[in-house]
Amino acid sequence: MTLRLIFGTLLMAIPASLAAANDFAPKFKPTLQITRCDGSIKVDGRLDEAAWRTAAVADGFAENDPGDQIKPPVDSRALVTYDANRLYVALIAYDDPKSVRASLRDRDNIFQDDYFGVMLDTYGDAAWGYEFFVNPLGIQGDLRMLASGNEDISMDLVWESRGTVTDSGYQVEIAVPFSSLRFPDKPEQIWKINFWRDHQRDVRRRYSWAAQDRSNPCFLCHLGTLTGISNIKPGTRLDLLPNVIASQSGSLMENNDGGLRFDNDNPEAAFAFNAKYGLSTNSTAEIAINPDFSQVESDATQIDVNSSYALYYEERRPFFQEGSDLFSTQLQAVYTRAIVEPQVAGKFTARFGRTSVAYLAARDEHSRMLVPLSDRSKNWPAGKSTSNVIRLKQMLFQNSHVGAIFTDRRLEGDGSGTLFGGDTQVRFLKNFRFDAQVLASRTAEPNDTALSKGADTSTFERGRHTLTFDGERFWGHGAFTQIQYNRNRECIMVSAQTYSPTFRADNGFVSRNDMKEIDVFGNLFYRPNGKVLLTWEPNIQIGRVWNFAGQRIDEWIVPQLELQFTHQTFVWLNYTVSRELFRKVYFSGIRRFDVGAESNFSAWMGVGGGIRHGHVIARSGYLDRPVLGHGSDIELYATIKPTKQLIIQPHLDYSALDHPDTALNLYKEYVVRSRIDYQFTREWFLRLVVEYYHSEDARNDTAGNWYRHEESGLRIEPLLSYKLNPFTIFYIGSTHGLGEESPENIFRRSDQKFFAKLQYLIRL
């Protein structure tokens, strides 16, 4: 009796909240059946229409991170219904309204706020899916979920959203037109769905309606099922996108007497036209005539003073977004920025059952030739060209596929580059994934040595071919294979890749060849869930590279530790031990450390940065031979939000290297960039980018004497933009370049451009 009395007393002492938490059961792969709404819905964030009272309800959200499928500290609900043209979703986030993080931002810039949204896999095969997120003020962020687990933020769709902060938290309202989605042409739709909420506080907590099994790395495989949608068709078949562009440019020119003058070109205006036709729910054809493929914002300057290879820049141009997931492969056979300035471009994307097809064609006015070598790459202008790209992808099982790709670029007059091959991804035994790709290339160089101006007497493939464009023809091959095991964010991965000395990808991005590489990566993941330390991850990377002559040219071992603390603070540390053969000089004692941190500790400010210090090979062509110097790389950045409408983002990159035997500084370079955004309304915003660049390096003159070469520059880029949706836009802006002259050390205008664009989406 005494034991029973004690046991009963202990049970009575357990708080009701703890008992409720123990009763919580996460929902794995739940099903939500919805019905067609009765009455109209106005997307205003108020949820006062009668149609919402009969909508299907999704609740019982689970915390995925840092907790593992536990009851969240706040509640969340989703309401779903539809009509003939649109899917409607209302999301209710219960919270303390004073602590809600929200800012008035341009679309796709909401992911440091609280946000809530819906994920859709309309084909249900875990190949890819849509993500529609909204912050508490209704600002949109849309992404494409990929089978790899990554996300593509470049996708932009037309949909509606509104949000409001309430006395009990916030609520958002979403309407997605069926015309913005792809789905099977069937009378009854069965989609995969999930609702996801990010709760940004001292800890970033993430909740979802469909719970996540950490032992299964297939993110798309965890989605729930949506039923009840029937007899829907796209509400529109034709999108017209006319636009008008006006600009005037000027640049600093040299007079015949050696003096300088600034010349302004005559103002220019051009009309461009895009048309997209939905052939069915599964296929789309698009054409762009005289398209304006300029970027509203220039690429941030990258430090390349000690780089031997071409720099990679992300694709930002909207035309290339449709089907971008299909063109993405392990070996980058397609890099759409290789199409620089097309006169006309066309694209077709379709899905037939479980088979996807994509075709891209473009006539380019200013092509470039990227020539990879074992220790460097060359990039030369190549004139006009015509490109064709074909991609096929067949889904297998769940989250697996086989595919084929073909690319061809023909230069005007002479010269071509053709590439073709196949790839596969197979997921098996739940935690294993196998990837492989094989490519073959056929290069016909132009017979015009003037195009390869500045080429040296270098040869490749053991002297069989020259670097200059002298009409040579050759085949090449590339291959990649990888097997990985993932469970509970713990990972073991082994991969290998190879590029023959003659492999090129004219429509892709391959900046290095003549290599065989093998890599091993291992990662452990621990969750102490303490009051300060949330997670810690030790991992190690080991790799080795050979050339096709059998020489070992690089090898490394990199142990690393990653730590996650409260207040959204992350710290990482690693140490590199390496040996490398570069331009016939062997460096055996490469050692350097890397430490960094990032923290979003408050709603109004986030900071981050890192430093890398140690041995660095001086690869500059200004030296007689490479040396192993002592160098440092520093990066610092911050995001500051003084108000809900103003954001300031300063960024510093710094790199320096000293000679190992003397006090001589071989190079020093830094870029200071600051971006300031002010969002007047959801549609209007003002942006200012200011960037200062300085570089100096040591060079040898013809007599063998050292001297210092310095360059500095300042760029200013103001922009005023109106954006009704991702495609109906107006902007007016300018770019101003100033160069610093010595010995006066004053800035002088070097170039400028004024531009304006009006583009309007017409849906028929």
Residue pairs with C-beta under 8 A, 6 or more apart in sequence:
20 71
21 70
21 71
24 62
24 70
24 71
25 60
26 60
26 62
26 69
26 70
26 211
27 60
27 62
27 209
27 210
27 211
27 224
28 210
28 211
28 213
28 222
29 210
29 222
29 223
29 224
29 225
30 58
30 209
30 210
30 224
30 225
31 224
31 225
31 226
31 227
32 56
32 58
32 80
32 193
32 224
32 225
32 226
32 227
33 56
33 226
33 227
33 228
34 55
34 56
34 80
34 81
34 82
34 226
34 227
34 228
34 229
35 54
35 56
35 81
35 228
36 81
36 82
36 83
36 84
36 230
37 51
37 54
37 55
37 81
37 82
37 83
37 88
38 50
38 51
38 54
39 49
39 50
39 51
40 49
40 51
40 83
41 49
41 51
41 52
41 81
41 83
41 88
41 173
41 175
42 49
43 88
43 160
43 161
43 162
43 173
43 174
43 175
44 162
44 173
45 138
45 162
45 163
45 164
45 171
45 172
45 173
46 164
46 173
47 79
47 90
47 92
47 171
47 173
51 81
51 88
52 79
52 81
52 90
54 81
55 79
55 80
55 81
55 88
55 90
56 79
56 80
56 81
56 228
57 77
57 78
57 79
58 77
58 78
58 79
58 80
58 195
58 209
58 224
59 75
59 76
59 77
59 78
59 209
60 209
61 72
61 75
61 76
61 195
61 197
61 207
61 208
61 209
62 69
62 70
62 71
62 72
62 207
62 208
62 209
62 211
62 212
63 69
63 70
63 71
63 72
63 205
63 206
63 207
64 206
64 207
64 208
64 211
64 212
65 204
65 205
65 206
66 203
66 205
66 527
66 529
66 534
66 535
67 205
67 529
68 214
68 527
69 211
69 212
72 199
72 205
72 207
73 205
74 93
74 94
74 95
74 169
74 199
75 94
76 91
76 92
76 93
76 94
76 116
76 195
76 197
76 207
76 209
77 91
77 92
77 94
78 89
78 90
78 91
78 92
78 118
78 195
78 209
79 89
79 90
79 91
79 92
80 87
80 88
80 89
80 90
80 226
81 88
82 88
82 229
82 232
84 232
84 235
85 177
85 178
85 179
85 235
86 175
86 176
86 177
86 178
86 235
87 175
87 176
87 178
87 181
87 229
88 173
88 174
88 175
89 118
89 132
89 173
89 174
89 175
89 176
89 195
90 171
90 172
90 173
90 174
91 116
91 117
91 118
91 134
91 171
91 172
91 173
91 174
91 195
91 197
92 169
92 171
93 114
93 116
93 136
93 169
93 170
93 171
93 172
93 197
93 199
94 168
94 169
95 114
95 168
95 169
95 170
95 199
96 169
97 165
97 166
97 167
97 168
97 169
97 170
99 201
100 114
100 136
100 165
100 169
100 170
101 112
101 113
101 114
101 136
101 200
101 201
101 603
102 113
102 114
102 135
102 136
102 137
102 163
102 165
102 170
102 644
103 110
103 113
103 135
103 137
103 139
103 641
103 644
103 645
103 647
103 679
104 137
104 139
104 644
104 645
104 679
104 681
104 682
105 113
105 135
105 139
105 647
105 677
105 679
106 139
106 677
106 679
106 685
106 721
106 723
107 139
107 140
107 141
107 142
107 156
107 723
107 726
108 140
108 141
108 142
108 153
108 156
109 139
109 141
110 133
110 134
110 135
110 139
110 140
110 141
111 133
111 141
111 198
112 200
112 600
112 606
112 639
113 135
113 136
113 139
113 200
114 135
114 136
114 170
114 197
114 198
114 199
114 200
115 133
115 134
115 135
115 136
115 141
115 197
115 198
116 133
116 134
116 172
116 195
116 196
116 197
116 198
117 131
117 132
117 133
117 134
117 141
117 174
117 195
117 196
117 197
118 131
118 132
118 174
118 193
118 194
118 195
118 196
119 129
119 130
119 131
119 132
119 145
119 193
119 194
119 195
119 196
119 223
120 129
120 130
120 131
120 132
120 181
120 191
120 192
120 193
120 226
121 127
121 128
121 129
121 130
121 145
121 191
121 192
121 193
121 220
121 223
122 129
122 130
122 181
122 182
122 183
122 184
122 189
122 191
122 192
123 182
123 183
123 184
123 351
123 354
124 190
124 191
124 192
124 225
125 354
125 395
125 398
125 399
126 147
126 192
126 218
126 220
126 221
126 398
126 399
127 147
127 220
127 356
127 395
127 399
127 401
128 144
128 145
128 146
128 147
128 220
128 325
129 144
129 145
129 192
129 220
129 223
130 142
130 143
130 144
130 145
130 155
130 157
130 181
131 141
131 142
131 143
131 144
131 145
131 151
131 196
132 140
132 142
132 157
132 159
132 161
132 174
132 176
133 140
133 141
133 142
133 143
133 196
134 140
134 141
134 161
134 163
134 172
134 174
135 141
135 163
135 172
136 163
136 164
136 165
136 170
136 172
137 163
137 164
137 165
137 644
138 161
138 162
138 163
138 164
138 172
138 173
138 682
139 161
139 163
139 682
140 159
140 161
141 153
142 155
142 156
142 157
142 159
143 151
143 152
143 153
143 155
144 151
144 152
144 155
144 324
144 325
145 151
145 219
145 220
146 152
146 325
146 328
147 220
147 399
147 401
147 425
149 217
149 218
149 219
152 324
152 325
154 314
154 315
154 316
154 321
154 324
155 321
155 324
156 318
156 321
156 726
156 727
157 176
157 180
157 181
157 726
158 177
158 179
158 180
158 725
158 726
158 727
158 761
158 763
159 174
159 175
159 176
159 177
159 180
160 174
160 175
161 172
161 173
161 174
161 175
162 172
162 173
163 170
163 171
163 172
163 173
164 170
164 171
164 172
177 235
177 236
178 232
178 233
178 234
178 235
179 234
179 235
179 236
179 278
179 763
181 234
182 281
182 282
182 351
183 189
183 191
183 232
183 281
183 282
184 281
184 282
185 280
185 281
185 282
187 230
187 231
188 229
188 230
189 226
189 227
189 229
189 230
189 232
190 225
190 226
190 227
191 225
191 226
191 229
192 220
192 223
192 224
192 225
192 226
193 210
193 223
193 224
193 225
193 226
194 208
194 209
194 210
194 222
194 223
194 224
195 208
195 209
195 210
196 206
196 207
196 208
197 206
197 207
197 208
198 204
198 205
198 206
199 205
199 206
199 207
200 568
200 600
200 603
202 566
202 567
202 568
202 601
203 534
203 566
203 567
203 568
204 568
204 600
209 224
210 222
210 223
210 224
211 222
212 219
212 222
213 222
214 487
214 488
214 489
215 430
215 431
215 487
215 488
216 222
216 430
216 431
217 431
217 433
217 486
217 487
218 398
218 399
218 427
218 430
220 399
221 398
221 399
233 281
234 278
234 281
236 278
236 763
236 764
237 277
237 278
237 764
238 275
238 276
238 277
238 278
238 763
238 764
239 274
239 275
239 276
239 277
239 727
239 761
239 762
239 763
239 764
240 273
240 274
240 275
240 761
240 762
240 763
240 764
241 273
241 274
241 275
241 276
241 727
241 759
241 760
241 761
241 762
242 271
242 272
242 273
242 274
242 759
242 760
242 762
243 271
243 272
243 273
243 274
243 292
243 757
243 758
243 759
243 760
244 269
244 270
244 271
244 272
244 757
244 758
244 759
245 269
245 270
245 271
245 272
245 292
245 294
245 755
245 756
245 757
246 267
246 268
246 269
246 270
246 755
246 756
246 757
247 267
247 268
247 269
247 753
247 754
247 755
247 756
248 264
248 265
248 266
248 267
248 268
248 753
248 754
248 755
249 264
249 265
249 751
249 752
249 753
250 262
250 263
250 264
250 265
250 751
250 752
250 753
251 262
251 263
251 750
251 751
251 752
252 260
252 261
252 262
252 263
252 739
252 748
252 749
252 750
252 751
253 260
253 261
253 262
253 263
254 260
254 261
255 261
262 749
270 290
270 292
271 290
272 288
272 289
272 290
272 291
272 292
273 288
273 289
273 290
274 286
274 287
274 288
274 289
274 291
274 319
275 286
275 287
276 284
276 285
276 286
276 322
277 284
277 285
277 286
278 284
279 285
279 350
280 350
282 350
282 351
282 352
283 348
283 349
283 350
283 351
284 322
284 348
284 349
284 350
285 346
285 347
285 348
286 319
286 322
286 346
286 347
286 348
287 344
287 345
287 346
287 347
288 319
288 342
288 344
288 345
288 346
289 343
289 344
290 343
290 344
291 319
291 342
291 344
291 345
292 757
293 317
293 319
293 341
293 342
294 755
295 316
295 317
296 719
296 721
296 731
296 733
297 316
297 687
297 689
297 717
297 719
298 689
298 715
298 717
298 735
299 313
300 651
300 671
300 673
300 691
301 671
301 673
301 691
301 693
302 311
302 653
303 653
303 655
303 669
303 670
303 671
304 311
305 620
305 655
305 667
305 669
305 695
305 697
306 616
306 618
306 619
306 620
306 655
306 657
306 667
307 619
308 375
308 376
308 377
308 619
309 372
309 376
309 377
309 511
309 512
310 370
310 377
310 379
310 509
310 511
312 509
312 511
313 337
315 324
315 335
315 336
315 337
317 336
318 726
318 727
319 345
319 347
320 336
322 347
322 349
323 347
323 349
323 358
323 360
323 391
324 336
326 349
326 356
326 358
326 391
326 393
327 333
327 334
327 336
327 358
327 360
327 389
327 391
327 405
328 334
329 403
329 405
329 423
329 437
330 423
330 435
330 437
330 480
330 482
331 437
331 439
331 478
331 479
331 480
331 497
331 505
331 508
331 510
332 505
332 508
332 509
332 510
333 405
333 407
333 419
333 421
333 439
333 505
333 507
333 508
334 360
334 389
334 391
334 405
334 407
334 507
334 508
335 505
335 507
335 508
335 509
336 360
337 509
338 367
338 368
338 370
338 387
338 409
338 506
338 507
338 508
338 509
339 345
339 362
339 364
339 367
339 387
339 507
340 364
340 365
340 366
340 367
340 368
341 364
341 365
341 366
342 362
342 363
342 364
342 365
343 363
343 364
343 365
344 362
344 363
345 360
345 361
345 362
345 363
346 360
346 361
346 362
347 358
347 359
347 360
347 361
348 357
348 358
348 359
349 356
349 357
349 358
349 359
350 356
350 357
350 358
351 357
354 394
354 395
354 396
355 392
355 393
355 394
355 395
356 391
356 392
356 393
356 394
356 395
357 390
357 391
357 392
357 393
358 389
358 390
358 391
359 388
359 389
359 390
359 391
360 387
360 388
360 389
361 386
361 387
361 388
361 389
362 386
362 387
363 384
363 385
363 386
364 384
364 385
364 386
364 387
365 384
366 381
366 383
366 384
367 381
367 382
367 383
367 384
367 385
367 409
367 411
368 379
368 380
368 381
368 382
369 378
369 379
369 380
369 381
369 382
369 451
369 452
369 469
369 506
370 377
370 378
370 379
370 504
370 506
370 509
370 510
370 511
371 377
371 378
371 379
371 380
371 467
371 504
372 499
372 503
372 504
372 510
372 511
372 512
372 513
373 458
373 460
373 467
373 512
373 513
373 514
374 460
374 501
374 512
374 513
374 514
374 515
374 547
374 553
375 582
375 583
377 511
377 512
378 452
378 455
378 467
380 451
380 452
380 453
380 454
380 469
381 451
382 411
382 415
382 446
382 451
383 411
383 412
383 413
383 451
384 411
384 412
385 409
385 410
385 411
385 412
386 409
386 410
386 412
387 407
387 408
387 409
387 410
387 507
388 406
388 407
388 408
388 409
389 405
389 406
389 407
389 408
389 507
390 405
390 406
390 407
391 403
391 404
391 405
391 406
392 403
392 404
392 405
393 401
393 402
393 403
394 401
394 402
394 403
395 401
396 402
396 426
397 426
397 427
398 427
399 425
399 427
400 424
400 425
400 426
400 427
401 424
401 425
402 422
402 423
402 424
403 422
403 423
403 424
404 420
404 421
404 422
404 423
405 419
405 420
405 421
405 422
405 423
405 439
406 418
406 419
406 420
407 417
407 418
407 419
407 420
407 505
407 506
407 507
407 508
408 416
408 417
408 418
408 419
408 507
409 416
409 417
409 418
409 506
409 507
410 416
411 446
413 446
413 448
414 444
414 446
414 447
414 448
414 471
415 444
415 445
415 446
415 447
415 448
415 469
416 442
416 443
416 444
416 506
417 441
417 442
417 443
417 444
417 504
417 505
417 506
417 507
418 441
418 442
418 443
419 439
419 440
419 441
419 442
419 504
419 505
419 506
419 507
419 508
420 439
420 440
421 437
421 438
421 439
421 440
421 478
422 437
422 438
423 435
423 436
423 437
423 438
424 434
424 435
424 436
424 437
425 433
425 434
425 435
426 433
426 434
427 433
428 434
431 485
431 486
431 487
432 483
432 484
432 485
433 483
433 484
433 486
434 481
434 482
434 483
435 480
435 481
435 482
435 483
436 479
436 480
436 481
436 482
437 478
437 479
437 480
437 481
438 477
438 478
438 479
439 477
439 478
439 479
439 503
439 505
440 475
440 476
440 477
441 475
441 476
441 477
441 478
441 502
441 503
441 504
441 505
442 473
442 474
442 475
442 476
443 472
443 473
443 474
443 475
443 476
443 502
443 504
443 506
444 471
444 473
445 469
445 470
445 471
445 472
445 473
446 469
446 471
447 469
447 470
447 471
448 469
449 455
449 468
449 469
449 470
451 469
452 467
452 468
452 469
455 467
455 468
455 469
456 467
457 466
457 467
458 466
458 467
459 465
459 466
459 467
460 467
460 501
460 502
460 514
461 474
461 500
461 501
461 502
461 514
461 548
462 501
462 549
464 474
465 472
465 474
465 502
466 472
474 502
475 502
476 499
476 500
476 501
476 502
476 503
476 504
476 513
477 498
477 499
477 500
477 503
478 497
478 498
478 499
478 500
478 503
478 505
478 510
478 513
479 496
479 497
479 498
480 495
480 496
480 497
480 498
481 495
481 496
481 497
482 493
482 494
482 495
482 496
483 493
483 494
483 495
484 491
484 492
484 493
484 494
484 495
485 491
485 492
485 493
488 525
489 523
489 525
489 537
490 523
490 524
490 525
491 521
491 522
491 523
492 521
492 522
492 523
493 519
493 520
493 521
493 522
494 518
494 519
494 520
494 521
495 518
495 519
495 521
496 516
496 517
496 518
496 519
497 515
497 516
497 517
498 515
498 516
498 517
499 510
499 512
499 513
499 514
499 515
500 513
500 514
500 548
501 513
501 514
501 547
501 548
502 513
503 510
503 513
504 510
504 513
514 547
514 548
515 545
515 546
515 547
515 548
515 553
516 545
516 546
516 547
516 548
517 543
517 544
517 545
517 546
518 543
518 544
519 541
519 542
519 543
520 541
520 542
520 543
521 539
521 540
521 541
521 542
522 539
522 540
523 537
523 538
523 539
524 537
524 538
524 539
525 535
525 537
526 535
526 536
526 537
527 534
527 535
528 534
528 535
528 536
531 566
532 565
532 566
533 563
533 564
533 565
534 564
534 565
534 566
535 563
535 564
536 561
536 562
536 563
536 564
537 561
537 562
537 563
538 559
538 560
538 561
539 559
539 560
539 561
539 562
540 557
540 558
540 559
540 560
541 556
541 557
541 558
541 560
542 556
542 557
542 558
543 554
543 555
543 556
544 552
544 554
544 555
544 556
545 552
545 553
545 554
545 555
546 552
546 553
547 553
551 581
552 581
553 580
553 581
553 582
554 578
554 579
554 580
554 581
555 578
555 579
555 580
556 576
556 577
556 578
556 579
557 576
557 577
557 578
558 574
558 575
558 576
558 577
559 574
559 575
560 572
560 573
560 574
560 575
561 572
561 573
561 574
562 570
562 571
562 572
563 570
563 571
563 572
564 570
565 571
567 599
567 600
567 601
568 599
568 600
568 601
568 606
569 597
569 598
569 599
569 601
570 597
570 598
570 599
571 595
571 596
571 597
572 594
572 595
572 596
572 597
572 610
573 593
573 594
573 595
574 593
574 594
574 595
575 591
575 592
575 593
575 594
576 590
576 591
576 592
576 593
576 594
576 614
577 590
577 591
578 590
578 591
579 586
579 587
579 588
579 589
579 590
580 586
580 587
580 590
580 617
581 587
582 617
582 619
582 626
583 619
583 625
583 626
585 625
585 626
587 615
587 617
587 626
587 628
589 615
589 628
590 614
590 615
590 617
590 628
591 614
591 615
592 612
592 613
592 614
592 615
592 616
593 612
593 613
593 614
594 610
594 611
594 612
595 610
595 611
596 608
596 609
596 610
596 611
596 635
597 608
597 609
597 610
598 606
598 607
598 608
598 609
599 606
599 607
599 608
600 606
600 639
601 607
603 641
604 640
604 641
604 642
605 638
605 639
605 640
605 641
606 638
606 639
607 637
607 638
607 639
608 636
608 637
608 638
609 634
609 635
609 636
609 637
610 634
610 635
611 632
611 633
611 634
611 635
612 632
612 633
612 634
613 631
613 632
613 633
614 630
614 631
615 628
615 629
615 630
615 631
616 628
616 629
616 630
616 631
616 657
617 626
617 627
617 628
617 629
618 626
618 627
618 628
618 629
618 657
618 659
618 666
618 667
619 626
620 666
620 667
620 697
622 697
622 698
622 699
622 700
623 666
623 700
624 700
627 659
627 660
627 661
627 666
628 660
629 657
629 658
629 659
629 660
629 666
630 657
630 658
630 660
631 655
631 656
631 657
631 658
632 654
632 655
632 656
633 653
633 654
633 655
634 652
634 653
634 654
634 655
635 651
635 652
635 653
635 654
636 650
636 651
636 652
637 649
637 650
637 651
637 652
638 648
638 649
638 650
639 647
639 648
639 649
640 647
640 648
640 649
640 650
641 647
641 648
642 648
645 678
645 679
645 680
646 676
646 677
646 678
646 679
647 676
647 677
648 674
648 675
648 676
649 674
649 675
649 676
649 677
650 672
650 673
650 674
651 671
651 672
651 673
651 674
651 675
652 670
652 671
652 672
652 673
653 670
653 671
653 673
654 669
654 670
655 667
655 668
655 669
655 670
656 665
656 667
656 668
656 669
657 665
657 666
657 667
657 668
658 664
658 665
658 666
659 665
659 666
659 698
664 698
664 706
665 696
665 698
666 697
666 698
667 695
667 696
667 697
667 698
668 695
668 696
668 697
669 693
669 694
669 695
669 696
669 697
670 693
670 694
671 691
671 692
671 693
672 691
672 692
673 689
673 690
673 691
673 692
674 689
674 690
674 691
675 687
675 688
675 689
676 687
676 688
676 689
677 685
677 686
677 687
678 685
678 686
678 687
679 685
680 686
683 722
683 723
683 724
684 720
684 721
684 722
685 720
685 721
685 723
686 718
686 719
686 720
686 721
687 717
687 718
687 719
687 720
687 721
688 716
688 717
688 718
688 719
689 715
689 716
689 717
689 718
689 719
690 714
690 715
690 716
690 717
691 714
691 715
691 717
692 712
692 713
692 714
693 711
693 712
693 713
693 714
693 715
694 710
694 711
694 712
694 713
694 740
695 710
695 711
695 712
696 708
696 709
696 710
696 711
697 708
697 709
698 706
698 707
698 708
698 709
699 706
699 707
699 708
699 709
700 706
701 707
710 742
711 739
711 740
712 739
712 740
713 737
713 738
713 739
713 740
713 750
714 737
714 738
714 740
714 747
715 735
715 736
715 737
715 738
716 735
716 736
716 738
717 733
717 734
717 735
717 736
718 733
718 734
719 731
719 732
719 733
720 731
720 732
720 733
721 729
721 730
721 731
721 733
722 729
722 730
722 731
723 729
725 761
727 759
727 761
728 759
728 760
728 761
729 757
729 758
729 759
730 756
730 757
730 758
730 759
731 756
731 757
732 755
732 756
732 757
733 754
733 755
733 756
734 752
734 753
734 754
734 755
735 751
735 752
735 753
736 749
736 751
736 752
737 749
737 750
737 751
737 752
738 747
738 748
738 749
738 750
739 747
739 748
739 750
740 746
740 747
740 748
741 747
741 748
